Amino acid sequence: MTVPFPEADDEFRAQQITIAPDGTAYVVPSGMHERLRRVVAPDREERDPKVALALSGWICLQTSGMTDRINVDAPDALTDAAPIRRFARAHNAGSVAVARHPSGEVCRSATPTEFTFAGPTEE
């Protein structure tokens, strides 16, 4: 499988970064997650391509650049919050919302550079 997007730099400064199950991070421009889904998860038919990717083991990190919040779609099995903290630092984020799939659980934090999955959650 060849991912049709460039690998992310170590600083995670791109607005949309998607991390493969093997840990490789890619810069996926806004609106292009459907293209990535067709390549890496062609059997997933979820309406939202970021949900389909999360259900396939991928992590999608995004910021709009208009707010200081970052949004994340991640598989339920994810326990390593380091990529989320790294992305938060790169974007000087003031908050984070992590939607976990398939559970639908949402984890929020007002201190995203210290985020862990042990914090409060919202269902």
Secondary structure as a PSIPRED ss2 file (coil, helix, strand):
# PSIPRED VFORMAT (PSIPRED V4.0)

   1 M C   1.000  0.000  0.000
   2 T C   1.000  0.000  0.000
   3 V C   1.000  0.000  0.000
   4 P C   1.000  0.000  0.000
   5 F C   1.000  0.000  0.000
   6 P C   1.000  0.000  0.000
   7 E E   0.000  0.000  1.000
   8 A C   1.000  0.000  0.000
   9 D C   1.000  0.000  0.000
  10 D C   1.000  0.000  0.000
  11 E C   1.000  0.000  0.000
  12 F C   1.000  0.000  0.000
  13 R C   1.000  0.000  0.000
  14 A C   1.000  0.000  0.000
  15 Q C   1.000  0.000  0.000
  16 Q E   0.000  0.000  1.000
  17 I E   0.000  0.000  1.000
  18 T E   0.000  0.000  1.000
  19 I E   0.000  0.000  1.000
  20 A C   1.000  0.000  0.000
  21 P C   1.000  0.000  0.000
  22 D C   1.000  0.000  0.000
  23 G C   1.000  0.000  0.000
  24 T C   1.000  0.000  0.000
  25 A E   0.000  0.000  1.000
  26 Y E   0.000  0.000  1.000
  27 V E   0.000  0.000  1.000
  28 V C   1.000  0.000  0.000
  29 P C   1.000  0.000  0.000
  30 S C   1.000  0.000  0.000
  31 G C   1.000  0.000  0.000
  32 M C   1.000  0.000  0.000
  33 H H   0.000  1.000  0.000
  34 E H   0.000  1.000  0.000
  35 R H   0.000  1.000  0.000
  36 L H   0.000  1.000  0.000
  37 R H   0.000  1.000  0.000
  38 R H   0.000  1.000  0.000
  39 V H   0.000  1.000  0.000
  40 V H   0.000  1.000  0.000
  41 A C   1.000  0.000  0.000
  42 P C   1.000  0.000  0.000
  43 D C   1.000  0.000  0.000
  44 R C   1.000  0.000  0.000
  45 E C   1.000  0.000  0.000
  46 E C   1.000  0.000  0.000
  47 R C   1.000  0.000  0.000
  48 D C   1.000  0.000  0.000
  49 P H   0.000  1.000  0.000
  50 K H   0.000  1.000  0.000
  51 V H   0.000  1.000  0.000
  52 A H   0.000  1.000  0.000
  53 L H   0.000  1.000  0.000
  54 A H   0.000  1.000  0.000
  55 L H   0.000  1.000  0.000
  56 S C   1.000  0.000  0.000
  57 G C   1.000  0.000  0.000
  58 W C   1.000  0.000  0.000
  59 I E   0.000  0.000  1.000
  60 C E   0.000  0.000  1.000
  61 L E   0.000  0.000  1.000
  62 Q E   0.000  0.000  1.000
  63 T E   0.000  0.000  1.000
  64 S C   1.000  0.000  0.000
  65 G C   1.000  0.000  0.000
  66 M C   1.000  0.000  0.000
  67 T C   1.000  0.000  0.000
  68 D C   1.000  0.000  0.000
  69 R E   0.000  0.000  1.000
  70 I E   0.000  0.000  1.000
  71 N E   0.000  0.000  1.000
  72 V E   0.000  0.000  1.000
  73 D E   0.000  0.000  1.000
  74 A E   0.000  0.000  1.000
  75 P E   0.000  0.000  1.000
  76 D C   1.000  0.000  0.000
  77 A C   1.000  0.000  0.000
  78 L C   1.000  0.000  0.000
  79 T C   1.000  0.000  0.000
  80 D C   1.000  0.000  0.000
  81 A C   1.000  0.000  0.000
  82 A H   0.000  1.000  0.000
  83 P H   0.000  1.000  0.000
  84 I H   0.000  1.000  0.000
  85 R H   0.000  1.000  0.000
  86 R H   0.000  1.000  0.000
  87 F H   0.000  1.000  0.000
  88 A H   0.000  1.000  0.000
  89 R H   0.000  1.000  0.000
  90 A H   0.000  1.000  0.000
  91 H C   1.000  0.000  0.000
  92 N C   1.000  0.000  0.000
  93 A C   1.000  0.000  0.000
  94 G C   1.000  0.000  0.000
  95 S E   0.000  0.000  1.000
  96 V E   0.000  0.000  1.000
  97 A E   0.000  0.000  1.000
  98 V E   0.000  0.000  1.000
  99 A E   0.000  0.000  1.000
 100 R E   0.000  0.000  1.000
 101 H E   0.000  0.000  1.000
 102 P C   1.000  0.000  0.000
 103 S C   1.000  0.000  0.000
 104 G C   1.000  0.000  0.000
 105 E C   1.000  0.000  0.000
 106 V E   0.000  0.000  1.000
 107 C E   0.000  0.000  1.000
 108 R E   0.000  0.000  1.000
 109 S E   0.000  0.000  1.000
 110 A C   1.000  0.000  0.000
 111 T C   1.000  0.000  0.000
 112 P H   0.000  1.000  0.000
 113 T H   0.000  1.000  0.000
 114 E H   0.000  1.000  0.000
 115 F C   1.000  0.000  0.000
 116 T C   1.000  0.000  0.000
 117 F C   1.000  0.000  0.000
 118 A C   1.000  0.000  0.000
 119 G C   1.000  0.000  0.000
 120 P C   1.000  0.000  0.000
 121 T E   0.000  0.000  1.000
 122 E E   0.000  0.000  1.000
 123 E C   1.000  0.000  0.000
